[in-house]
Amino acid sequence: MNARAEQELLNQTVHHLSNAHLDALEEETIFILREVAATFERPTLLFSGGKDSLVMLRCAEKAFMDSKGPSGSRGRLPYPLLMIDTGHNFPEVTAFRDQRATELGAELIVRNVEDSMKRGTVRLAHPGESRNVHQSVTLLEAIEEFRFDALIGGARRDEEKARAKERIFSHRDSFGQWQPKAQRPELWTLFNTRLAPGEHFRVFPISNWTELDVWQYIERENIALPSIYYTHKREVVDRRGMLAPVTELTPPREGEQVIVRDVRFRTVGDITCTCPVASTAASAADIVIETLAAEVSERGATRMDDQTSDASMEKRKKDGYF
């Protein structure tokens, strides 16, 4: 089969793939986003510039900005965007984050792990240690600084075991900790949002979406993404079965062979622990097809920080992670 025939077959497959369920998922997400705005005094939307937060932002646009007021002006987001920056994020993603916030006229708050390091609240075991886990400290400092009582995040239940256990409205105590055995029931989409002083909620409006749903929605809504989500050539090394990117922060180790591969990122995060996958997918429709055949979750296939143990994510969430 030649390239043209393969592309035609791809287009036919995507065309016949039903996305009717996306309307129900979008409706649920919009309802949750509006519920947060109506219930809490100082909510914020966690925005990294990654695909999940961009999908959530598109739903927020529909929830608050697509309708016009009496004067004919477009609505605005009722809460600021918040980014916890490790200083080791992919530049394509942070640039896209800033661009998107500017386009929407949204308030963007960025707090840096490096500032926590200067304050002494974050201390690395060694200079090369990943800063990813230390985002929890900077996040809790931002919560205290702005007195946020709800943080809206783009986590999904299909990503990882600990995320599958978490409620949509996830209660956190005054230390920012999550207690998996003390979660509040969410029967008939009724949310218990009662808070004691110093406590807050993490809210996950796209909990019930899957990676496939996200890419179908991106394709349907024509949502722009950072370029690294699509195929590009990159220097990588094979490390523990993953394609680790070769950068100034992640140089090849002794004995590792640097190769150039066609890759894309299924998820983006700290450079020191995020790996691409081999791929020639150049569009959202291409990625829908790849995702249909995927046998490993995106975090399982690309995140080194989730490989330390089966309970690594749950432990980080108990300590205040997103």
Protein Blocks (a to p, Z undefined) as FASTA:
>chain_A
ZZklmmmmmmmmmmmpccklmmmmmmmmmmmmmmmmmmpmbdcdddehpaklmmmmmmmm
mmmmmpccfkopacddfbdcddddehlacfklmmmmmmmmmmnopacddddfklmmmnop
accfbfklcfklmmmmmmmmmmmmnopabdcdfbdfklpmklmmpcfblcddfkopacfk
lcccdehhiacfbdcehiacdddfklmpcfklmmmmmmmnopacdfklpccddddddeeh
iacdddfklccdehiacdddddddfbdcdfklpccdddfbfbfklmmmmmmmpcbdfklm
mmmklmmpmklmmmmmmnopZZ
